[in-house]
Amino acid sequence: MANATVDHPFKLCTEVSAQCPVEATTLGYYPNVGINIFFAVGFGIATLALLVVLASGKVPRTWAYSCFIAAGAALELAGYAARVPLHSNPWQKEAFETQICAIILAPTLICIGIYLTLQHVCLALCPPLSRVRPTLYPWLFVPADVSCLLVQAAGGAIAASAGCTDTALLNAGNSAIIAGIVLQVVVLGLFGLASLDFYVRVSKWLAGKNTRLAPPTPEVLALWNDKKFRTYGIAVSVAYLCILVRCIYRVAEMAGGWGNNIMQDEPSFIVLEGFMILIAVLILAGFQPGFLFPQMAVGRKQRKALEAEAVAARAEGEGNVSSGNEKDVAAV
């Protein structure tokens, strides 16, 4: 039986030399310093903007949404800042570990901000049309997302502890990271399906195709036709798609193991990782729900009250429909 611990020929490398070529590093290239500074600055601006909006109080505060996205952006900032010294020395172990952990884990925090939007949209439009109680959405998707984070973090820790010698442990860590990212894709997919399902059901209701519920109120119609609300919906959808594309790319990248051809292709990393997440973060930071969708700033007690009112309205609407049907039968 082969020993899983091997004598790696480059385990003592600390800088690029004839015996330690850059091609032998995990990345296989000198990271472009300019683009990494650009990403670091972009994520830094997004983080600062989110914190300033929260501190200013000029728009309704969405604490959870802004804090999770700011935390994700700050992690991205740390990751790309760590890639800058790798341009001078791709063998720098601490910088490599920092960037790989931060950039892999950050989108999970950003996703939590997106997951929080669905319950508020359901409560503001028509809670009964949601297949799940709107206030349960965060309790379903956020823990699922956190589990993705924990699995990926465990994989990163295992891989880091393996060093350059324990191949079996290194592969186990890689497998855990892949499992975490695949789980994240699944959770994102389920969230997308739930959001699309609610959108279709609301559209039919507003078009008068659902007679079981009471007609939409003027407030609901005004919100549905509000340009700010529609702009926010489009912005979140674009950010969601960017993160989904990034996660699919990461699955393909990690599936080949450390130092595979995809991982050593910097242009694909820049476009499918860097720009996808930067676009998502800038959109989520720039299109603030406190301004475009202020209903998202309501507190927990108010959310519960809205949900209770919706249940009562649904029961009343169904009762009216039933009474109307009985009258029609009697008339016949």
N, C-alpha and C positions, 0 to 999 in steps of 0.2 A: 504493500500500500504506500503510495507516494506521500511524502510529508508535505502538509499544506504550507509549511513555513519554508520559504525559499530565500536564497542569498541574492537579493536584487542587485544587479550590476550598478545601479545609479543611486543606491540608498544613501551614500555619503555625499552626494552632490549638493553643493550650497550655492553655486554660481555657474554661469555658462562658461564652458571651456572645451578644449578638444575632446576631453574624456567625458564631458557632461554637455552634450549638444542640446540646443533648445528643442529640437525635435523629440527628445526623450522625455520632456516634461509632459504633464497631463494635458495641458493646453496645446503644446506643440508649436507655439508662436509667441512673438513679443506683442502683448496687448497694445493696441493703438492708444497712446496716451491722450490724444486730443479728444477722441470720441468718448473715452471714459470720464474725462473732466467735464465734457458736455453733459453726459448723463448725470453725473454727481451734482452739477449745478442745477440741472432741471429738477431733480428730485428734491434738492435743497430748497428751491423756490416754492415747490408745491407744499412741502412740509411747513415752511414759514407762512405761506398764504393761509393754510388751514388753521394754524395756531392764531394768526392775527384776526381772522374772522371770528373765531371763538372768543378771543379776548375783547374784541371791540364791542360786541353786543348790538351792532347796528342792524343785524338781521336775526330772525329767530334761530336760536342755537340748536343744532342737531349734534349733541355731544358724542353719542356712541359712533355715529356715522363718521364724523370728522376725526375723532381720536383714533379709530382703527385705520383709516386711510393715512393719517399723518404718521402713525407708527410704521405702517408698511413702507411709506415713502422714505422715512428716516432709515429703515433697514436697507433699502435700495441705495440710498446715499452712502451708507457705510460700505456696502458691497462694491460699488463702482469706485469709491475713493481707495479701497484696498487694491483694486486692479491697476491703479496708476503706478505704484512702485514695481509691479510685476513687469512693466515695460523695461525697466532697467535690469531686473533680475527675475526671470520667470521661475527660478528655483526657490524663491523666498517662500518658505513653508507657511509662516504665519499669515502673510498677505493672501496666499492662495486659499487657505482654510477659511479666512474671514469672508472673502468674496463669494466662495461657493456656498457657504451656509446662509449668508445674508440674502443673496440674490435668489436662492431656491425657496427660502421660507417667506420672504416679504409678500409675494402675491396672495398667500393664504390670508394674511391680515386684511389686505385690500378687498378680498372677496367678501369678508364679513360685512364691510360697509355696504356692498351691493345687496347682500342677502337681507339687510334690514329694511330695504325699500319696499319689498313686496307687501308686507303686512300693512304698511301705511297707505299704499295705493288701494288695497282691498277695502280698508276701513273708510277711506275717503269716497270711494265710488259705490260699491255695493257688497258688503261683507257676505251676505247669503249666497252670492254667486261663487264664492271661493269653495273649493272642495274640502278645504281644511280651515278650521277656525283661524282667522288671520293672525291673532296674537300667538298662535302656535308656530308660525313659520320660523321665527328666530330660534325657537327651541328645537326645531328639526334641523335647520341648515347650519346654524352656528356651531353646535357640538360636532356635527359631521365634518365641518371645515377644520375645527380644532383637532379632530382626530387625524386629519390629513397632515396637519402641522406636526403633531407628535410623532407620527410614523416617519415622516421625513427627517425630523430632528434626531430621532433614534438612529436612523440609517446613517446620517451624517456623523454622529458620534461613533458609531461602530466602525465606519470607514476610516475616520481619523485615528482611532485607536489601533487600527491594523497596521498603520505605517506603510512601509515599502516591502515588508517581509512576509506578512501573513496573508497570502492570496485568498484563502478560504474566507477569512473574516472580512477582507476588503470586498469580495463578491457578495457576501451576506449584507453588508452595509449598502452596497449599490442596489441590491434587490429590494431592500426596505425603502430606499428613496424612490425607486420606480413605483412600488406599491402605493406609496403616499401620493405621488403625482397622478397615478391612474385613478385612485379614489377621488382625488380632487376633480378630475375630469368628469367622473360619474356624478358627483355632487353638483357640479356646474350644469351638467346636462339635465338633471332632475329639476334644478331650479329654473332652467330655461323652459322646460316643458310646463311646469306649474304656472309660470308667468304667461306663456303663450296661451295656455288653456283659459286662464282668467280673462285675458284680453279678448279672446274669441267669444266667451260667454257674455262679457259686458257689451261687446259690439252688437250681439244679437238682441240683448235686452234693450239697449238704446234704440235699436231699429224696430222695436215693437214685436219681436218674434218670440218673446218669453212673456206669456200672459199670466203665469203663475205668481209673478211678483207685481207689486204696486209699480205704477209708472215712475220714472226717475223724477226727482225733485228739481226745481230750478237751480239749486245749488250744485247738484251733480252735473246737470247739463252745462252749467257755466264752467265748472272745473274741466270737464271733458273737452270743451271747445277752447279752453284757455291756452294761448300760445306758449306761455311760460311752462305750464304743466307738460304740454306736448314736447317742448324743447328738452325738458329734464328727462322725460321718458326716452327720447332718442339718444341723449347723451349717455345715460346709464346703459342702454342697449349696446351702443358702440363700445363702451368700456368693457362690458361683459364679453363681447365677441373678441376683443383684443386679448383679454386674459385667457379665454378658451383656446385661442390660437397658440398662445405662448405655452400653455400646459400640454397641448398635443405635441408641440415641438420638443418640449422637455422629455416627454415619454420616449420619443424616437431617439433623442440624443443620449439618454441614459441607458437605453436598451442595449446599446453596443458595448457597454462597459467603459471604464475609465480610459481616456486617451484614444477613443475611436475616431473615425474620420469626421463624423458630424461634430463631435465635441471640439475637434481641432480645426474647425472651419469658422473663422472669426466673422466673416460677413453674415452668415446665417444667424449667428449668435446676436450680432448687432441689430439685425432687422427683427427677428422672431422673438428675441428675449428683450433686449434693451428698448427698442422703439415701441414694441407692443405694450409693455408695462408703463413706459413713460407717457405714451398717449393716453392710456387708461387713467393714470393718476392725475395728469393735467386736466383731463375732462372732468373727473370727479371733484377735483379741487376747484376748478373754474366755474362749473355749473352747480352752484350751491343750492341744495334743496331748501335751505332756510329762506332763500329769495324766490326760487322758482316753484317750490312746492312746500309752502309753510305748514301745511297739515302734518308734515313729517316731524315737526317739532313738538307735537303734543306729548304729554306725560303718560305714564302707565295707567293711572286712574282714569284719565280721559279716554284712553284707548279702550279700556274695559267698558266704560260707559257707552262709547260709540258702538261697540260690538253688541252690548245688551239691547240698545235701541234698535239695532238692525234686526236682531232675532225677533223682537216684539213686532217690528214693522212687517217682517216676513210672515209671521203667524197671522197678523191682521189682514195682510194682502191675500194670503191663501184662503182665509175665512171669507173674505169678500168675494173671491172668485167662486168658492163653493156655493155661497148663497145665491150668486148670480146664476149659476148652473141649475140650482134647484128651482129658481123662479122660471127659468126657461122651460124646464121639464113640466112644471105645473101648468104653464100657459099652453103647452102643447096638449 
